[in-house]
Amino acid sequence: MRLSDLLSYQDIVIQCHDNPDADALACGAAMVWYFQKMNHPARFIYRGRNEITKSNLRIMIDALDIPVSYEPDLQEVSDLLITVDCQYGERNVTTTNAPTVATIDHHQVAGQVPALSEIRSNLSSCSTIIWDMLRDEGLDPNSDKDLATALYYGLFTDSNRLSEVSHPLDRDMVDGLNTVQRTLITKMCNSNISLTELHISGQAILDCQYFEDHRYMLLEAEPCDPNILGVISDFALETDSVDVCLAYYIKPYEIKLSVRSCIKEVHANELAAFLTEGIGGGGGHITKAGGSIRPEKLEISAKEYLTNRMAEYFQRYSIMYAKDTVLDTSDMKVYEKLPQEVGTVCLSDLFPPKTKLEIRTLEGDVSVTVEEDTFLMIGIEGEVYPINRKKLLNSYRFLDRPYSRQFEYAPSVKDISSGEKINVMSHAQAVISNGGGRILARPLTQGVKLFTAWDEEKYYLGNIGDYIAVRAEDEHDIYLIKDRLFPLLYKEADSIN
């Protein structure tokens, strides 16, 4: 759906969930801003039993002139109802009658979705969706510093102060909003916890569960602002015998999680995704992440599910350090690479040698230092990895034309010191693998976290069915290939010679 699709309706009401948070308020304000730009009147409401009283939200409404009204007894019927940061018919939003409903949301799809909808469950905030939709209409939220601040604060709060940002588009919005009123953000942050929430935090810590075998902690809190879960998990992780912690609360319509890790063998974002797989959504950073679960998708209690799932996670994966490992290849088959067109970029053509870069991809941010012979490979699903010139020329040949392919999120590269950002795909050249490159590989029968020989700080995750492979000429050049990609990239060969 595009925002312009909504302009054919005259009488428009925008509604968020009954207990608005910063993300919901930002989204409603952004929608009103859009319709005003189009000379199209619209109003923003919330309903339910309780009017907003939280200090940081009152500051937000007043300082940013959020045009929201509390309408618990609304009887009017508008031509179009737009629900933002929620879905029509859900328990957290009072039903408002309208002949046509549109939805913009970042939560998991809960029921029947209206024809007019934009739901992106992989994003950390609904503010990110609307920011992106505004840009698609040729509008720049930076032109209104109040709107830019509201959208930023919406993502900021929904991702626990940006620590649980889970998608590169979220990070793009953070980078792209350059008129944010930082002092106001600080003021709202310093009004974020009440005495009641302080008591909630203390009680959750007192009632914690500690699992000594894998040094992790579970903390259940009473329903609260999601930021409070971050406060709880951050504090718990400061305990000397705790490496990983999970704080959560349970509501009738949502289970909210905050995950923390201080060891390189557990990525918080990957653990959050594991806990919510198939029943919600989760992600963030390596050390800080979060997520949510739909309670109706659970067949057992939430506490039992999370306890079992955490135990399963630590039992599922073994740890492997490629530099110290020599694989037993006796049960591995020989495969050769199929000719496959991919992309490559010579990073020294874009930035001077020794420049420290941040490469933004769908799977996370990757750091690399530019050398004269450093190239960036772009795979068939937008995955990227560095390669030196010698290995590139040994395995691929250039096709003398640009590499063009559509991905969910096209990788980009940024100079960490200057902030200069370049779209990788606009500089990518097409190459095709020579074919015939031999490897030894077999499907995994147990999950593995692999620290490659060229990166000892970040692991690559392999699940059962994915392939573990090694090059015959280098017994420590061990890597993982996703099961869905393997048949596209390799075919079985007769021998390694």
Secondary structure, 3 states (H helix, E strand, C coil): CCHHHHCCCCCEEEECCCCCCHHHHHHHHHHHHHHHHCCCCCEEEECCCCCCCCHHHHHHHHHCCCCEEECCCCCCCCCEEEEECCCCCCCCCCCCCCCEEEEEECCCCCCCCCCEEEECCCCCCHHHHHHHHHHHCCCCHHHCHHHHHHHHHHHHHHCCCCCCCCCHHHHHHHHHCCCCCHHHHHHHHCCCCCHHHHHHHHHHHHCCEEECCCCEEEEEECCCCHHHHHHHHHHHHCCCCCCEEEEEEECCCCEEEEEEECCCCCCHHHHHHHHHCCCEEEEECCCEEEEEECHHHCCCCHHHHHHHHHHHHHHHEEEEEHHHCCCCCCCCEEEEECCCEEEEEEHHHCCCCCCEEEEEECCEEEEEECCCCEEEEECCCCCEEEEEHHHHHHHEEEEEEECCCCCCCCCEEEECCCCCEEEHHHHCEEEEECCCCEEEEEECCCEEEEECCCCCCCCEEECCCCEEEEECCEEEEEEEECCCCHHHHEEECCCCC
